[in-house]
Amino acid sequence: MSVITYNHAQIDALVDQLNNVANQYEQTLADLQHDVAPLANNQGQDAGAYQEVQKKWHQQADVVHQIMAQLNGAVHQGNLDAAHTDQNNAGAWHQ
């Protein structure tokens, strides 16, 4: 029979790491947006093409952000659920 164990501290650390990655991702996107902003302000055909690409880029960045948030939430909730189960199971031995 296999034994499943959880190290709640390590899982909490993973949640923190995921939060840090998400924050770094958002900061990198903000920095990139700042760096390319002068290009978006240009007039003409190139500016329109850039704005179209930028719109798609923002949409995809939003999707990545949502996936990261869902992953983080799932890991966090899974850890909470496992901790709750551990507490309930431990309590069963003391009755």
Stockholm file with secondary structure:
# STOCKHOLM 1.0

chainA/1-95         MSVITYNHAQIDALVDQLNNVANQYEQTLADLQHDVAPLANNQGQDAGAYQEVQKKWHQQADVVHQIMAQLNGAVHQGNLDAAHTDQNNAGAWHQ
#=GR chainA/1-95 SS CCCCCCCHHHHHHHHHHHHHHHHHHHHHHHHHHHHHHHHHTCCSHHHHHHHHHHHHHHHHHHHHHHHHHHHHHHHHHHHHHHHHHHHHHHHHHTC
#=GC SS_cons        CCCCCCCHHHHHHHHHHHHHHHHHHHHHHHHHHHHHHHHHTCCSHHHHHHHHHHHHHHHHHHHHHHHHHHHHHHHHHHHHHHHHHHHHHHHHHTC
//
